[in-house]
């Protein structure tokens, strides 16, 4: 997933998200290997599996936080509010209409 943002802060968020996702994959691989060793009877891997699970939780939390941050930056960049894109042309038209009504009311 590649996200394009308009500011440096957004670029930092994208890089952090990619880093966090890479960490998540690495820890998941480590956990998978430890679980396979546990199933094979190697109880020494229990400590490794426990540490990998803790790391996996931390990495997942980081991924979720960064995704939220990147999504917010993306929404800010396109001018969205509450998940909806703002229609600036319609807003200009409505402002013009209201100004015309005020001009008409002031002349009478």
C-alpha positions in Angstrom: 0.0 0.0 0.0 1.5 3.3 -1.1 0.0 6.5 0.3 0.7 9.9 -1.2 0.6 12.9 1.1 1.2 16.6 0.6 3.4 17.4 3.5 6.6 16.2 5.2 4.7 15.1 8.3 2.6 12.8 6.1 5.7 11.4 4.5 7.0 10.6 8.0 3.8 8.8 8.8 3.9 6.7 5.7 7.5 5.7 6.4 6.6 4.9 10.0 3.6 2.8 8.9 5.8 0.8 6.4 8.4 0.3 9.2 5.7 -0.9 11.6 4.2 -3.3 9.1 7.7 -4.7 8.4 8.2 -5.2 12.1 4.8 -6.9 12.4 5.7 -9.3 9.7 9.1 -10.1 11.2 7.7 -10.7 14.7 4.9 -12.8 13.2 7.5 -15.0 11.4 9.5 -15.3 14.6 6.3 -16.3 16.5 5.4 -18.9 13.9 8.8 -20.5 14.1 8.7 -20.6 17.9 5.2 -22.2 17.8 6.4 -24.8 15.4 9.3 -25.6 17.7 7.0 -25.8 20.7 4.7 -28.2 18.9 7.8 -30.3 18.1 8.5 -30.6 21.9 11.2 -27.9 22.3 10.0 -26.3 25.5 12.9 -23.8 25.5 11.1 -22.0 22.8 8.3 -21.0 25.2 10.2 -18.0 26.4 10.9 -17.0 22.8 7.3 -17.4 21.9 6.1 -15.3 24.8 8.5 -12.5 23.9 7.5 -12.7 20.2 3.8 -12.4 21.2 4.6 -9.3 23.3 6.5 -7.8 20.4 3.7 -8.7 18.0 1.2 -6.9 20.2 3.3 -3.8 20.4 4.0 -3.8 16.6 0.3 -4.2 15.9 -0.6 -1.3 18.1 2.0 0.8 16.3 0.6 -0.2 12.9 -3.0 0.7 14.0 -1.9 4.1 15.4 0.1 5.0 12.3 -2.7 3.9 10.0 -5.1 6.1 11.9 -2.7 9.0 11.6 -2.1 8.5 7.9 -5.8 8.3 7.2 -6.4 11.5 9.1 -3.6 13.2 7.1 -5.0 11.9 3.9 -8.5 13.2 4.8 -7.0 16.6 5.7 -5.1 16.8 2.4 -8.3 16.3 0.3 -10.4 18.7 2.5 -12.6 16.0 4.0 -14.7 16.5 7.1 -16.3 13.6 9.0 -15.3 11.3 6.1 -17.0 13.4 3.5 -15.3 15.5 0.9 -16.2 19.2 0.9 -17.8 20.6 -2.2 -16.2 24.0 -2.5 -18.0 24.9 -5.7 -21.4 24.3 -4.0 -20.3 26.3 -1.0 -19.3 29.3 -3.2 -22.6 29.1 -5.0 -24.5 29.1 -1.8 -22.5 32.0 -0.4 -23.2 34.0 -3.6 -26.9 33.2 -3.4 -27.1 34.3 0.2 -25.1 37.5 -0.5 -27.6 38.2 -3.4 -30.5 37.8 -1.0 -28.9 40.2 1.5 -28.3 42.8 -1.3 -31.9 42.5 -2.4 -33.2 42.8 1.1 -31.0 45.9 1.8 -32.3 47.8 -1.2 -35.9 47.7 0.0 
